[in-house]
Structures are given as structure tokens and as C-alpha cells.
Amino acid sequence: MTAEEQVIHISIHDGETNIHVTVTERENPLGYYYWGDGDREAEIAKARADAKEWALYYDAAIVEHYR
């Protein structure tokens, strides 16, 4: 896989209380966040911070998906 194909995805679903952080072509998620009764914005911030670290490691771009 080339650097152009590596993309870190942060998927945020308004209808759910889950955030998934994944890299293209990888089966298992890199991170999974749940805000439940907690602070949604804080969990999104953690997801973004982790995604930045993984993007450096994988030499990948970051794409956020909101649904």
C-alpha cells in the first residue's frame, strides 16, 4: 500500500454514541470511543489526537466522516 492510499478515518455518527478511528485496508479499528453520558466533544478530541499520532506512524491523511 502506498502512502497515497493510507487514510485514517474518524467516523462520527450523530445517531449513535460511538466514534470509530480506522485506517484503510485494515480490519480492526485503531480506536473506538464512546461518549454515552460523558462529554462528546472531549471524546472527539481524543479521537482526533490519536488519529494524528497514527497518521504520522502510517504516513496517512486524516478524513473525518459525520453522519
C-alpha positions in Angstrom: 0.0 0.0 0.0 1.4 3.4 -1.0 1.3 6.5 1.1 -1.4 7.9 -1.1 -3.7 5.0 -0.2 -3.2 5.3 3.5 -6.1 7.2 5.1 -7.1 7.4 8.7 -10.9 7.7 9.1 -12.6 9.2 12.0 -16.3 8.2 11.8 -18.7 10.2 14.0 -22.4 9.3 13.9 -24.9 11.7 15.4 -27.5 8.9 15.8 -25.0 6.8 17.9 -22.7 7.4 20.8 -19.7 5.8 19.1 -16.6 7.2 17.3 -14.5 4.8 15.3 -11.0 5.5 14.1 -9.7 3.2 11.4 -7.1 3.0 8.6 -8.0 2.0 5.1 -7.4 -1.7 4.3 -7.2 -2.7 8.0 -9.8 -5.0 9.5 -9.6 -3.9 13.1 -10.2 -0.3 14.2 -7.3 1.6 15.6 -9.5 3.2 18.3 -13.1 3.2 19.5 -14.6 5.9 21.6 -17.9 6.1 23.5 -19.4 9.3 24.9 -22.6 7.9 26.3 -23.4 10.2 29.3 -19.9 11.7 29.0 -18.5 14.7 27.1 -19.0 14.1 23.4 -16.6 16.9 22.4 -13.9 15.5 24.7 -14.2 12.1 23.2 -14.0 13.5 19.7 -10.9 15.5 20.7 -9.3 12.2 22.0 -10.1 10.5 18.7 -8.6 13.4 16.7 -5.4 13.4 18.8 -4.9 9.6 18.4 -5.7 9.9 14.7 -2.9 12.5 14.3 -0.4 10.1 16.0 -1.5 7.2 13.9 -1.4 9.3 10.7 2.3 10.2 11.4 3.0 6.5 12.0 1.2 5.3 8.9 2.2 8.3 6.8 -1.5 8.8 6.2 -4.1 11.5 5.6 -7.0 12.1 8.0 -10.6 12.2 6.9 -13.5 12.8 9.2 -16.9 11.4 8.4 -20.0 12.9 10.0 -23.3 11.0 9.7 
